[in-house]
Every structure is written in C-alpha cells, then in structure tokens.
Amino acid sequence: DPKTRLQELLQSHRYPLPAYTVLEVSGKAHNQVFKVECSIEGLDCITTAQGKSRRKAEQAAAKLAIEEVSKKMAS
C-alpha cells in the first residue's frame, strides 16, 4: 500500500512522516468524493489526490508523493 511504502521510504532517510489533510468532501452521502493533501515537512513536497473514500484518496496522494520524493532524493 502506498501509504506504508511512503512512510518506510521517509523513515529510511530520517525524514518526518507525512501529514494527510482532507481538503474537500463533495457529492451526496452515498457517492462522496474526498480530496486529500499529503505534505512532507522538510522536503517541500505537497501532493493532492481524490478518491471515493478518504483512505483511497490518501493512498493516491501517497503514491504521487513517492514519485516526487524519489525524484528529489535522486537529484
């Protein structure tokens, strides 16, 4: 799961854990869409994603963060 992989990647390089913030919830109760931000202090990394549940939105944001963090660590 991307959230776990991101946490392990950050811990292995001694960066702080990511913070997840729900930015928006839209749609009717039975068909909501969650917009979530994943931010990593010290890496200037903020990603945003949406999903049909908070968990799925967090996982999507974490997946984007892994890609961004990996690029920053490679440079």
Secondary structure, 3 states (H helix, E strand, C coil): CHHHHHHHHHHHCCCCCCEEEEEEEECCCCCCEEEEEEEECCCCEEEEEEECCHHHHHHHHHHHHHHHHHHHHHC
